[in-house]
Amino acid sequence: MAKAPIDPAVLNTERLTLHPFDTARHLTAQYVAWLNDPDVVRYSEQRHKTHTLESCRAFAAGFDQGPSRLWAIERRHDDTHIGNIHADIDANNALADVAILIGNRDAWGRGFGLEAWNAVLDWLIQEAGIRKVVAGCMKSNAAMVRIMQKSAMSPDGERKAHYLLDGQPEDVVFCAKFRAE
């Protein structure tokens, strides 16, 4: 069983700071706009919803109790909020399911997603006592597939024709990273 996760004040990488999501600081019209931008959420199930400040506040509040965590991703050199990453933690099974959104288009293609991803995976495995970290995405989401591969996650299954993307069936691929026993 996973130990009770400690509350990470911040996770720092070379170029990023991941702060526990603070609605007063991070819940902005810009953040809501990311979630309502069809290109930003193209491969996310969030694409089926219309988001508001209130719906985003309710989502963030879901992380206030329990072991799961939500971080805002900020560039260190200018403190710009560029995205979010969260880990849904199942403490009973020492398992975490991680998802990321880089909403700021100026940050796309610069490796920030992988950098934040690795910081969270390392924290989950080394500090929170998680034995298995999992993630999944649509097979055509090349950026996310690369993040999972470059973070040394291993293939962990596939669901054929699981979602519809632009009206066409789309496979979902899953990857996992295990704590060394």
C-alpha positions in Angstrom: 0.0 0.0 0.0 1.2 3.5 -0.7 2.1 5.7 2.2 0.0 8.8 2.7 1.5 11.2 0.1 3.2 14.2 1.6 1.9 17.5 0.5 4.5 18.8 -2.1 5.0 22.5 -1.6 6.5 22.7 -5.0 8.3 20.5 -7.5 11.2 22.2 -9.3 12.8 21.2 -12.6 15.5 23.0 -14.6 12.9 25.3 -16.4 9.7 24.8 -14.5 8.1 25.1 -11.1 5.0 22.9 -10.4 2.9 24.5 -7.7 -0.1 22.9 -6.0 -3.0 24.4 -7.9 -4.2 27.6 -6.2 -7.6 28.8 -7.4 -6.9 32.4 -6.4 -3.7 32.4 -8.4 -4.2 29.9 -11.3 -8.0 29.8 -11.9 -8.2 32.5 -14.6 -10.2 33.3 -17.7 -7.1 32.3 -19.7 -7.1 28.8 -18.0 -10.8 28.4 -18.8 -10.1 29.5 -22.4 -7.6 26.7 -22.8 -10.2 24.1 -21.9 -12.7 25.6 -24.4 -10.1 25.7 -27.2 -10.8 22.8 -29.6 -7.1 22.5 -30.5 -5.9 22.4 -26.9 -8.3 19.7 -25.9 -8.4 17.9 -29.3 -7.4 14.5 -27.7 -9.0 15.0 -24.3 -12.5 14.0 -23.2 -12.7 17.6 -22.0 -13.5 18.5 -25.6 -17.1 17.4 -25.0 -17.8 20.0 -22.3 -18.1 23.7 -22.0 -16.0 25.0 -19.2 -16.6 27.9 -16.9 -14.8 29.4 -13.9 -17.3 27.5 -11.7 -16.8 24.1 -13.4 -13.0 24.5 -13.1 -13.3 25.6 -9.5 -15.3 22.4 -8.8 -12.7 20.3 -10.5 -9.9 21.9 -8.5 -11.8 21.5 -5.3 -11.9 17.8 -5.9 -8.2 17.7 -5.0 -8.7 19.4 -1.6 -9.4 16.2 0.2 -7.8 12.8 -0.4 -4.5 11.8 -1.8 -4.9 13.0 -5.4 -2.9 16.0 -6.5 -3.2 18.9 -9.0 -0.3 21.1 -9.9 -0.1 24.2 -12.0 2.9 24.2 -14.3 4.8 27.5 -14.5 7.9 28.6 -16.4 10.6 29.5 -13.9 12.0 32.5 -15.8 8.8 34.4 -15.9 6.3 32.6 -13.7 3.9 32.1 -16.6 1.2 29.5 -16.0 1.5 27.2 -19.0 -0.6 24.2 -18.0 -1.6 21.7 -15.4 -0.8 18.1 -14.4 -2.7 15.9 -12.0 -2.3 12.5 -10.4 -5.4 10.5 -9.4 -4.0 8.4 -6.6 -5.5 5.1 -5.5 -3.7 4.7 -2.2 -5.2 1.3 -1.6 -3.5 -0.1 -4.6 -0.4 2.2 -4.6 -1.4 3.3 -8.1 -1.5 6.7 -9.7 -3.1 7.8 -13.1 -1.4 10.9 -14.4 -2.8 13.4 -17.0 -1.3 16.7 -18.3 -2.5 19.7 -20.3 -0.2 22.3 -21.7 -2.7 25.0 -22.5 -0.3 27.9 -23.4 0.4 27.4 -27.1 3.7 29.3 -26.9 4.9 26.5 -24.7 4.1 23.7 -27.2 6.9 21.7 -28.7 9.5 22.9 -26.2 9.8 19.8 -24.0 7.9 21.4 -21.0 5.4 18.6 -20.9 8.1 15.9 -20.6 9.9 17.9 -18.0 6.8 18.4 -15.8 5.8 14.7 -16.4 9.1 13.4 -15.2 9.0 15.6 -12.1 5.6 14.2 -11.1 6.5 10.6 -11.9 9.6 10.9 -9.8 7.7 12.4 -6.9 5.0 9.8 -7.1 7.5 6.9 -7.1 10.1 8.3 -4.8 8.2 10.4 -2.3 4.6 9.2 -2.4 5.4 5.5 -2.4 3.4 4.7 -5.6 4.3 1.3 -7.0 2.7 1.9 -10.5 2.1 5.1 -12.4 -0.2 4.8 -15.4 -1.3 7.0 -18.3 -3.3 6.6 -21.5 -4.0 8.6 -24.6 -5.4 8.4 -28.1 -3.0 6.6 -30.3 -2.8 9.5 -32.7 -1.8 12.0 -29.9 1.8 11.8 -31.0 3.0 14.4 -28.4 1.6 12.4 -25.5 2.8 9.1 -26.9 6.3 10.6 -27.1 6.1 11.9 -23.5 5.2 8.4 -22.2 8.0 6.8 -24.2 10.6 9.3 -23.3 9.8 9.0 -19.6 10.7 5.3 -19.7 7.1 4.1 -19.4 6.3 0.7 -20.8 3.4 -0.3 -22.9 0.5 -1.4 -20.7 -2.3 -2.3 -23.0 -4.6 -0.9 -25.7 -8.3 -0.4 -26.3 -9.2 -0.7 -29.9 -11.6 1.9 -31.4 -12.4 3.1 -27.8 -13.1 6.8 -28.6 -14.4 8.8 -31.6 -12.1 11.5 -32.9 -13.6 13.6 -35.7 -16.3 10.9 -36.0 -13.7 8.1 -36.5 -12.9 5.3 -34.1 -9.6 5.9 -32.3 -7.5 3.4 -30.3 -6.3 4.3 -26.8 -2.8 3.2 -25.7 -1.8 2.8 -22.1 1.7 2.9 -20.5 3.0 2.3 -17.0 6.1 2.9 -14.9 6.8 0.7 -11.9 8.8 1.5 -8.8 11.8 -0.7 -8.6 11.1 -3.2 -5.8 
